[in-house]
Amino acid sequence: MRFVHAPQIWQDFPELVPGVLSVKGVRQDARFDTEIARLLSVARVRLAGTPEGELPEIQAWRRAFSRMGLKPTQYRCAAESLLRRFRKDDALPQLHPLIDVCNAASLAFAIPVAVFDAMAIDGHLTVRRATGNERYLTFAGETEQPDADEVIFADGANHAHARRWCHRQSGDSAVRAETSSALIVVEAMHANAAADVYALLETLAATLTAAGMSVSAPRLLSAAAPEYVA
């Protein structure tokens, strides 16, 4: 599978720092309790000192959403939504071990982490502007069409696997019990994004490898080297 950001995305958001991991041998029975507890503790400390909306990582995404013509307090990046929920509930729902540890890492670093079932992606996955003809499946099973010019994750069959960039993923490629391989995409735009994205990827790679999964080396992408092939 090929993953890439379209040239227009790099032109419009030159501060973007994406990072990627591919995971094979995903295990439904993996246990990450200790690492998740550690990551949630980091998130608690950060939130105790600074509201999520004032964290530099979230502020950068709010600026990006504003530049996309979206109200940043109406459409939030996935990391901010997780942080808001965690601040209120001091817990996150348990969905799947891979999703749970990725969500915990997203909380600790305040950076969006997308996890896709690689087998549900048709050929390639491109972060690009929508034409308005793509198909998006909600988690409730409803079909939507992204707005024209909206930033989406689109595959070769014109399926949108995320809407409004890192606001919400699709039910099409959600990780499930039968998932065997996954693509993890981490994206940030703040001043220390490169170091933080790489540290987040290293954290996930070490955790998943220790659980017996086969994980690629962490990889940062750039406008000069935008392509990742799993």
Rosetta blueprint (number, residue, H / E / L):
1 M L
2 R E
3 F E
4 V E
5 H E
6 A L
7 P H
8 Q H
9 I H
10 W H
11 Q H
12 D H
13 F L
14 P L
15 E L
16 L L
17 V E
18 P E
19 G E
20 V E
21 L E
22 S E
23 V E
24 K E
25 G L
26 V L
27 R L
28 Q L
29 D L
30 A L
31 R L
32 F L
33 D H
34 T H
35 E H
36 I H
37 A H
38 R H
39 L H
40 L H
41 S H
42 V H
43 A H
44 R H
45 V H
46 R H
47 L H
48 A H
49 G H
50 T L
51 P L
52 E H
53 G H
54 E H
55 L L
56 P H
57 E H
58 I H
59 Q H
60 A H
61 W H
62 R H
63 R H
64 A H
65 F H
66 S H
67 R H
68 M L
69 G L
70 L L
71 K L
72 P L
73 T L
74 Q L
75 Y L
76 R L
77 C L
78 A H
79 A H
80 E H
81 S H
82 L H
83 L H
84 R H
85 R H
86 F H
87 R H
88 K H
89 D H
90 D L
91 A L
92 L L
93 P L
94 Q L
95 L L
96 H L
97 P H
98 L H
99 I H
100 D H
101 V H
102 C H
103 N H
104 A H
105 A H
106 S H
107 L H
108 A H
109 F H
110 A L
111 I L
112 P L
113 V E
114 A E
115 V E
116 F E
117 D E
118 A H
119 M H
120 A H
121 I L
122 D L
123 G L
124 H E
125 L E
126 T E
127 V E
128 R E
129 R E
130 A L
131 T L
132 G L
133 N L
134 E L
135 R E
136 Y E
137 L E
138 T L
139 F L
140 A L
141 G L
142 E L
143 T E
144 E E
145 Q L
146 P L
147 D L
148 A L
149 D L
150 E L
151 V E
152 I E
153 F E
154 A E
155 D E
156 G L
157 A L
158 N L
159 H E
160 A E
161 H E
162 A E
163 R E
164 R L
165 W L
166 C L
167 H L
168 R E
169 Q E
170 S L
171 G L
172 D L
173 S L
174 A L
175 V L
176 R L
177 A L
178 E L
179 T L
180 S L
181 S E
182 A E
183 L E
184 I E
185 V E
186 V E
187 E E
188 A E
189 M L
190 H L
191 A L
192 N L
193 A H
194 A H
195 A H
196 D H
197 V H
198 Y H
199 A H
200 L H
201 L H
202 E H
203 T H
204 L H
205 A H
206 A H
207 T H
208 L H
209 T H
210 A H
211 A L
212 G L
213 M L
214 S E
215 V E
216 S L
217 A L
218 P L
219 R E
220 L E
221 L L
222 S L
223 A L
224 A L
225 A L
226 P L
227 E L
228 Y E
229 V E
230 A L
